[in-house]
Amino acid sequence: MTIRAAILGFGTVGQGVHDILFEKQQELAKLAGDQIEVCGVLVQNLEKPRPIKEHLFVTDHFEDILSLKPDIVFEATVGEEPSFTYLSQAIARGIHIVTANKVMFAAYGPSLLAQANSHVGIGYEATTAAGTPIIGLISKLMQVNQITGVEAILNGTSNYILTAMQSEGKPFSRALQEAQERGYAEADPSNDIEGDDAFYKLMILSHLLYNRQPDWETVPCEGISSLTAKEIEKAKRNGEKIRHVAALSFNNGSLTASVKPVALPSSHCLYSIEGVDNAVTVTSDLAGSVTLRGPGAGKRPTASAMIEDAVHILQNNPARRPQLSQ
Ligand SMILES: NC(=O)c1ccc[n+]([C@@H]2O[C@H](COP(=O)([O-])OP(=O)(O)OC[C@H]3O[C@@H](n4cnc5c(N)ncnc54)[C@H](OP(=O)(O)O)[C@@H]3O)[C@@H](O)[C@H]2O)c1
């Protein structure tokens, strides 16, 4: 018997999942208990040329994917919809889901987790800091520890720009252009530089940590696009570095969050995070401060997080398809 996997979205991340499932076939079979076979791929535009094996079933209709009766779906499409609807339908059929889609999961993760309850596995490590296993770390650490705060660099593009401004004295526009030339920033970089991307990830962490999110409208979300070379210079003169910090704090039952540029002293855990790296510092009552640093984006780091999630789910759900409803 094989484990049937479908991939929703075949862009950077979906292709990465496909490649790793193929490359690590034998290791994965040992870990998951059976061979994992890709039974189908969902895309938006069937006409687009893509590096995909000829025999693989590719469709632009999600119903076709459901009719293949996959055991698990890897979701790597963009935006809230239709991905939320698709994943909700998959869960209703007892299909495990693994997603990288932070925009959708920030808004609908709580609802999907509630729907899945303990019957279906949900993996979302890839939504937040991609290949850096912060979700896994927190899930383990939070059981006894009370986590009082999180400070994080959750967007590699903005950190790359700030690093170039600080260490090479480049103006914002030049640093952004360089990030785009190197493939770190999208043609439309606003989600990264205005803080939305970090905000979505912070909301995912908030739900994981505190089982709730602050009212989105009340969270200050300030980008880095208006930072001037003068402000960067001033921080430098003071022995500080400006970093784009996403923060959560939980005190006496009150939860606050923010995303904004902050001048950090050299003693701060996030001071040394350079280039496209992400890092998350979690402060808790027993363990103190723990910082995890690593790649926050990219084909293989993101796909790696999804594959690890899948293995974890399959190992912990031996009866793979409970068929909750048809
Ligand atoms: N790239 C990263 O480093 C990274 C890191 C962490 C998380 N993520 C998240 O992972 C997801 C995928 O990112 P990506 O970089 O792989 O994006 P991408 O390269 O733009 O690929 C998106 C894929 O989704 C498909 N798609 C979009 N809308 C669809 C729809 N309505 N129905 C079916 N297929 C649809 C597209 O189909 P076509 O090919 O036909 O256009 C494409 O194959 C996003 O949510 C992103 O935020 C990405």
The ligand as an ORCA input file, in Angstrom:
! r2SCAN-3c Opt
* xyz 0 1
  N       8.612     30.994     -1.881
  C       8.976     30.913     -0.595
  O      10.153     30.966     -0.259
  C       7.922     30.703      0.460
  C       8.326     30.536      1.806
  C       7.363     30.286      2.789
  C       6.014     30.247      2.419
  N       5.659     30.458      1.109
  C       4.228     30.396      0.777
  O       4.020     29.250     -0.052
  C       2.983     29.506     -0.998
  C       3.514     29.236     -2.402
  O       4.591     30.117     -2.642
  P       5.410     30.046     -4.017
  O       6.586     30.933     -3.835
  O       5.629     28.630     -4.413
  O       4.376     30.744     -5.016
  P       4.362     30.670     -6.607
  O       5.706     30.330     -7.111
  O       3.705     31.919     -7.060
  O       3.413     29.421     -6.922
  C       2.058     29.424     -6.622
  C       1.406     28.209     -7.237
  O       0.048     28.170     -6.843
  C      -0.775     27.955     -7.986
  N      -2.055     28.621     -7.729
  C      -2.264     29.897     -7.389
  N      -3.584     30.123     -7.239
  C      -4.207     28.949     -7.489
  C      -5.552     28.525     -7.503
  N      -6.548     29.372     -7.255
  N      -5.825     27.231     -7.825
  C      -4.830     26.378     -8.112
  N      -3.522     26.709     -8.112
  C      -3.224     27.984     -7.800
  C      -0.031     28.579     -9.146
  O      -0.487     27.961    -10.356
  P       0.156     28.303    -11.801
  O       1.529     27.725    -11.760
  O      -0.724     27.633    -12.755
  O       0.147     29.804    -11.892
  C       1.402     28.214     -8.777
  O       1.730     26.937     -9.270
  C       2.532     30.950     -0.779
  O       1.386     30.962      0.007
  C       3.714     31.573     -0.036
  O       3.342     32.629      0.813
  C       6.571     30.667      0.131
*
